[in-house]
Amino acid sequence: MNLEQELKNILDEENGLVFPRFDALIARELGIALEKAALGMGGAITIDIRRGDDIAYFFAMPGTAPENADWARRKRNVVERERRSSYAVGLDCQIKGASLEEQAGLPLRDFASVGGSVPIRVANAGHIGTITVSGLPQRDDHLLVVGVIKEWLSQHAVKETVSR
């Protein structure tokens, strides 16, 4: 698959990742699910879930380093600015042949357009925060977050249907 098609697929997928609501309990559930999924892959990640600037969930698994928290910060900055996943922004940069620093003067020290951070979107509210992981190869970081969100959304869609 070429970069343009991969970017289109990622953006289409992201548009479907919309929570009916988002609170501290959901952040905790997602954080625990991310930890379990990373363990299942044999990886160690730092997990950072934010609602705006507020930390909703943070956990650095054994085997991570302080650099992982910094990578998470830099990825999160990209999502907060661009309102799409850091992986999608990175693919777009590759397609354009120019980094965010070259395109917009954004310093690499504060912005990392690599996979691992995904916007939190809530129905009737839009973008409210980010879910970020760091510790795996960038594509795996991205797929981990997206996979856990999809699983959570599918489980809770079934529960809401049953409870009606």
N, C-alpha and C positions, 0 to 999 in steps of 0.2 A: 504494500500500500504506500502511496506517495504521501508526502507531508501535508499537502493540501487536503487530501481525503481524510487523513488521520485527524487533522484539525477540525474539519467539518463534523466528523463522527463524535469527537470529544465535545464540541459545542452543542450538538444535538442532544447528546447524553446529559450534559449539564443542565440544559433547559428542562429536563424531566425530573431533576433532583430538587423537588420543592416539598418542604415540610408543611404539614397542616398547622403546626405551632412549634415553638422551640423554647425550652426552658432548661433549668439546671439538671433536672432528672434525665431529660433526653441527652444532654451533654454527657452526663455520667454514663448512661447506657452505651452511647457511641464510643466513649473513651475506653470502657472496659472491652467492648467488642473489637476495637482496633488493637488493643493489647493482646487479646486472645488470638486474633488473626495473625498478628506478627509472630507470636510464639509458635503458631502452627506452621509458619513459613521458616522457622528457625532464625528469625531476625530479631533485632533489638531496635526500637524506635523511641523517639521523643514525640509525645502527643500534646498538641496545644489547640484547645478549642476555645474560641472567643466569641462573645456577643458584644460587638463594638470593640471597645478597648478593655472590657471586663473579661477576666479569665474565668471561664466556665468550667474548664477541666484542664489539668496539666499533669503529665506523668512522664518521667524519664526512666525508661526500663534499664535494668542492670545491663551493662555492655554498651551504653551510649556514653557520649562525652559532652562537655559543655558546648562544643562546636555544633552539636545537633540542635540545641536550643537556639543558637544564633542563626543557623540555616532556616529553622522554622520561622523566626522573626523576619528574615529577609524574604522568604516565600510569601508569608502573610502580608507583608507590605505591598507586594505585587498584586495580590488579590484585592486588597482594600482599594488600591488605586484603579485597577482595571476592571473589577467586578466580574472576573472570570478566572478560571483555574490558572495557577502558576504554570502548569504544564502546557495549557493552550497558549498562554502568552509566550512561552519559550518556543513552541512550534512556530508561532507567528513570526517571532524574531528570526528563526532559522530560514523561513520562507523569504523574508525581506532581506536577509543577509546583513542585519544590523541589530546590535544589542539594544536594550532599553537605555543604556548609557548613551549610545550613539544616536538613538531616535529621540530621546526626551531629556537627556542630560541627567538621568537618574544614576546615582553612584552605585557601583557594584557592591560596595560595603553595606548598603542598606536595601538593595533590591536584587533578588535572585529569581530569575525567570526559568526555574527548573521545577519538575514535578513534585507534588506533595501537599499543595494547599488548594482547597476547594471552597468556593463561597457557600455560605449557609443562606438559602433563600426560603422565605416563608410566604405561603399563600396570602395574598392581600396586604403584604408588608414589603416584599422584595428582599434585597440583600440586607442581612442583619449581622453578619459575622463570618468567621472562617473556621474550617477544620483543617489542621495542618499536621503532617507527620514528617519526620526526618530520620534517616538511618539506613534506608534501602536504596538501591539504584532509583533514579528519579521516576522512571516510568512505573516501577513497582510501588513507590510511595503513592503516586497518583492512583493507580489501580486499586491499591489497598483502601484508600479513603473512599473512592467511588463505590467499590464493592460493598463496604460496610454500610454506607448510606443507602444504597439500593436494597440491601437485605433488611435494614431497619424499616424503610418505607414500605416494603412489601409485607412484612410481618404486621405492621400497624394498620395498613389498609385492610387487611383481613380482619383484624380485631375490631376496627370501627364498623365494618360491614356486619359482623356477627352481633355487635352490641346494639344495633339499630332495630 
